[in-house]
Amino acid sequence: MLDTTSALPESVTFGSAVSWNQLADPAPNNYAKQVIVYFTGTGALANVSPHTVSKPFTLTAFRPAILRTLGSANPVTGILKDFPNNSYKVVTRKGVLVAANNPPKLAIIRTSLEIPAGAESYSPDDVKAAISSHIAWLTKNGATLFALTQTGSM
């Protein structure tokens, strides 16, 4: 479940530390949790605007409306015929300015998790490892990803 009570990590390293805080916000549907982001303190990201109506800053986690399960195995071979996935998403929306005298536009960042049904029961440690390493890579390479958006080069 999306934690709507604690602060976002202060380990965003674009210079000095910045305090990030979040508040629960009504989600777009019953299968999601959403928070808005606002800031306290100062630092390298002091010019970043907090959530407003015209420049939103939200994080939303979605789960499947219907959780899929494994079907029955073939009674003779024991082989499963179908391997459905459960799809989870985390979406960040941030209002950004693209030019002077123009309205804000939305920057959207999505992470999608496609987890085969049954993996949560038969190999939960593998699912944890995949999610943990994905988040660790994003965290470690945040500055590289930012540079990619600036230069278009990897």
Secondary structure by P-SEA (a helix, b strand, c coil): ccccccccccccccccbbbbbbbbcccccccbbbbbbbbcccccccccccccccbbbbbbbbcccbbbbbcccccccccccbbbbbbbbbbbbbbbbccccccbbbbbbbbbbbcccccccccaaaaaaaaaaaaaaaaaaaaaaaaaaacccc
